[in-house]
Amino acid sequence: MKKWDCVMVGHHENIGKIIEDWEKAGWRLHTYTAAQMRAGLEINHYLLFEKGE
C-alpha cells in the first residue's frame, strides 16, 4: 500500500534540501506546486511525496 505525505516549504531555497532528505529516507517526489495566498506575502511551496506500492 502506498503512503503519501505533503510537506509545506516556506522558502524556495529549502526545496532542494528537503527533497534530498526525503529521498534518502526512501520517499519519491510525486508532485510539486506553489501558491501565493495574497499579493505581497511569501509563496508557499508544497511537495507531495509517495512511498511503497
C-alpha positions in Angstrom: 0.0 0.0 0.0 1.3 3.5 -0.9 1.9 6.1 1.7 1.6 9.8 0.9 2.8 12.8 2.7 2.5 16.5 1.8 5.2 18.9 3.1 4.9 22.7 3.1 8.1 24.5 2.4 8.1 28.2 3.3 11.1 29.4 1.3 12.1 28.2 -2.1 15.8 28.0 -1.1 14.9 25.0 1.1 13.2 22.9 -1.6 16.3 21.0 -2.8 17.5 20.1 0.7 14.0 18.8 1.7 13.7 16.7 -1.5 17.2 15.2 -0.9 16.4 14.4 2.8 13.1 12.7 1.9 14.6 10.7 -1.0 17.4 9.5 1.3 14.6 8.2 3.6 13.0 6.2 0.8 10.4 8.6 -0.4 9.8 9.7 -4.0 8.7 13.2 -5.1 5.3 12.9 -6.8 4.1 16.5 -7.2 5.4 20.0 -6.6 3.2 23.1 -6.6 3.3 26.6 -5.2 0.6 29.0 -4.1 0.6 32.7 -3.1 -2.3 33.5 -0.8 -2.3 37.3 -1.2 -0.2 39.8 -3.0 2.9 40.8 -1.1 3.1 37.7 1.1 5.6 34.9 0.6 4.8 32.0 -1.6 4.2 28.6 0.0 5.7 25.6 -1.8 4.1 22.1 -1.4 5.8 18.8 -2.1 3.8 15.6 -2.3 5.9 12.5 -1.6 5.0 8.8 -2.1 6.4 5.6 -0.7 5.6 2.0 -1.2 3.5 0.2 -3.8 
